[in-house]
Amino acid sequence: MISAIIPARNEEVAIARAVESVAGQAEIGEVIVVNDQSSDGTAGILEELARRIPKVKVMNTLELPAEWVGKNHAVAFGAAAATGDWLLFTDADTYHLMGSARRALNDAAEQNAVLVSYSPEQELGSFWERALIPFVYCRLGAHFSFALVNRADTKDAAANGQYLMILRDVYENVGGHAAIRGEILEDVALARRVKSAGYGIYFTAPVGTVRTRMYRSLGAMWQGWTKNLYPLMGGSPGAVLREFAEVVPWFECLLIGLCVGYGVQRHRMDWELLGAIVALTVVTRLVRYGLDLYRNLYPVGYIQYYLPAVVLYSAALVVSWWKNTHGRVIWKGREYASGGKI
């Protein structure tokens, strides 16, 4: 019923867990893993998995064609060989809990959707992951409303490429990944094509369905978010400025500056008053962030990472803007032209 397609480029650390968890779903008839010119031990791991698990099929890409993003080419390559009625595109760093495929099929039927996408639960190992990733997803939650995305009478469309299941006929009707071959943010681009064609989509963040650890080092995390943040947050300088106005505590800084300036002018500083103002503004920001964490299903205790999160996020957003408009985006050892697409 479902063909799962997993692109893999230098994924020796995570690929076995992903493949085994996907293959364990009874509703998935085949697991097509596309080895995208890996230079580590991925190929050997895939050979062993294919010998041990009958439904696993391994394919190898050749040279990346011009005007294609590597991931888009790999998943299109796998989709062309798939035989299922549904295509499930998922990443090599995901872990699928039992019953996840059945849930996706049920959601498709109940929501009258031809595209079902889940935002996975995040596995956070390092300080940097706990600081930046929840903050990013809280900001994404402020920009993408599941309710609006799932309504047929709106133009809002979004999806998460870590778990994206689509009816095969619809995938082909909208042109598949070939139609978005140069899009770096391919999941959102595909969702927009599906919804603009008049089909229903269903996007949510369920608990106990699929998990992922996206990045295992600060360098990989930095490279990933500086690739995606600018297009995710609107893809325009105006959108970036609006985002800065939201996340940076400008008002609090101005208030503190005015208090200090007033004290200097009077040659007397009321340190108790200044301390109270600083404490109040900081607590207000922390409470707001704690509510965002709660709404997005993260531990409220992560408010302790608020200050480094703001700094990291702001810096990543600036670098992402530069890469996507003036520089080049680098991902998985490949360089792509700026502008959000090839």
C-alpha positions, 0 to 999 in steps of 0.5 A: 500500500505504501512505498517509503523512499529514504534519501541517504548521503553519508548517513552511517550513524542513523540510517540503520535505525531509520530503515528498520523502523520504517520496514517494521510498519506492516502498511509499508510494502517496500522501503527504497533507500537511495544511496546518494553518492555516500563516501562513508560507510552508508553503502555497506550498512545498506547492503547488510540491511537489504540482505536481512530485510526483504522489503528493503531495496537499495538504489544508487544515484549517478552524477547530479544533473544540472538544476537539481538539488541533491535531495530532490533528485534522490527522492525523485529517483526512488519514486520512479521505481516505487510501486505503492499507491502512496509514497512516503518520503522520509529522512535518514535521521528519523525513527518511526514508532509502531503504528505511524504508517497506519495513523497516516493512512487513517488521517488521510481518510479522516481528513480527506487529504492526499498529502499527510505530513508530520513534524517529528518530535525532536531528540535533543542531545547537546546544549546547542540543540536544546538552545536553538531547535526549540526556539526555531520551532516556536518561531515556525509555530508562529508563522505556520498555523496547522489549522490554516494549512489544513483548511481547504479555503485558504492558500496556506500550505506547508509540510515537513520533508522528514515525514511526507506521505502523498498519494502517488497519482497526485504526486505525478499529476502535480509534477513530482519532485521534477517540478520543484527540482531546484527548490531548497525548501522542497517540502513546502514547495510540494505542499503548495503545488498540491494545495494550489491544484485543489487537493486536500493536505493535512499537516500536524505534529503528533506525539508518539508517531515519529522522532528525529535527531536532525543534527549531531554537531554544532557545525551540521546544525549551523549549516542546516538552519542557515540553509533553511531559515531565510526561506522558512521565515518568508524569504524577503528582507522585510520578513527578516526585519519583522522577525527581528522585531519579534524575537529581539527584546528591543523594547526592553533594551530601550527601557533599560537604556532610558533608565540608565541615561536618566540616572546618568543625567541626574548624576544619581542612579537608582540601582534598586529601581533599575534592577526591578525594571531589568528583572521585570522585563527579563521575567516577562520575556521568559514567561512568553517563551515558556508559553511558546515552549508549552504550546509547541510540546517542549519542556518549559524548563528550556527557558533556561536557554532563552538568551543563547537561543535568541543570539544563535537564532538571530545570527543564523537568520542573518547568515541564512539571509546572506547565503540565500541572497548573496552567497551560496548554500552548502549542504551535504558537501554540495553548493547551490546558487543563492535565491532559494532555488537553483 
